[in-house]
Amino acid sequence: MAKAAKFLEIPATITERGQTTVPAAIRKMLNLGKGDRVVFKGMADGTVIIARKEEAENAEADDPVIGRFLAFLAGDMAKAPQRIRPIPRNLVNRAKALIAGVEVDLDAALPDEDS
């Protein structure tokens, strides 16, 4: 039987202007400081996730397929968290063996398609 996920639950009050303060414990968990940005992700079941806004997340907005796929995964995990399983160690080891010695320069320009 799978263990139920434990969540940190901290009450907060919404002001007349629709604002609230991100509780200190959550700011610490997300490593948020003054001026940092967050993103709220709402799911159909009413669950809302707050996450640190990373610049890389803009790629999701640029690619609607990736955005929809990630939304599908988030919704599926919210509906059935008991189905979430760790990746088996042997699969991790196989993946590591496949990429052993492969170096990637993420800053290098992509080659032309004609090459």
Steps between C-alpha positions, in 0.01 A plus 500: 500500500638841401556764765286811474696809401553751779437863421599810689178692558526862610192724515516846343249784467398668176481879527223718357723552197536124443854485633670273751846452645697190410570344841864502613522118505386486136741778400779301663395175326500677161813704579313822426632845574386855438420552132487129414202386298262209556253324276164357606391183321132416537351160422144402418454334840560831680858421599739793464876471495730794567849471358802718451480664157803391302603651170509152346123473555453737208577204272170344614310807386684498166409138431129427551554124470748491788275728706195278448701185568636641826149614599373148428773349719431746783128424486560124492734520799243707693220252423697188590812581705513139620607398148819708514798270526875564510697415189645149545874501575576267205335748259705786645817291457407415138443869423835593657674231291339634182630852556838410651770706330249715310571870540247766407569872474160655573632838387622378159300593191295221344634367170321587177248240389676477160824369654 
